[in-house]
Amino acid sequence: MIRSRPNVSSRNRRKKILKEAKGYYGARSKLFKTAKQSVIKSYQYSYIDRKKKKRNFRKNWIIRINAASRKYNINYSKLIYLLKKNNILINRKLLCNNIINNENYLNNIIKIIKN
C-alpha cells in the first residue's frame, strides 16, 4: 500500500492555526494541538470581551456623569430622572462627551431642568 502523505489543504489548515498562535508562550505557538486549543479559547475570549466592552463603556459614562453632577449637588439617578421628566432625550455617551468638552454644559442643563 502507498504511504498517504498529508495533502496541501491539511498543511495549510495547520499553518493557518500556527500563524494565528504566533506570539503565544511555549508550546502554545509551536505544537499544533495546543496551538489550536489556545486559538479557539482566544476566539471565545474575544467574543465575550466584545460584549464586555459595551458594558464597560456605559459604566464609565455613568461614573463620569455622576462625578460631574455631584458638583451641582445632584446625583446621577436624580439627573437622569429629571432629564426624562422634562423630555430631554440625550443618551449617556453624548451627555458624558459634552460634559467633558464643555464645562458649562451640565450647568445649563440643570438650569433648564430646575425651571
Secondary structure, DSSP 8 states (H G I E B T S, - for coil): -------HHHHHHHHHHHHHTTT-SGGGGTSHHHHHHHHHHHHHHHHHHHHHHHHHHHHHHHHHHHHHHHTTT--HHHHHHHHHHTT----HHHHHHHHHH-TTHHHHHHHHHH-
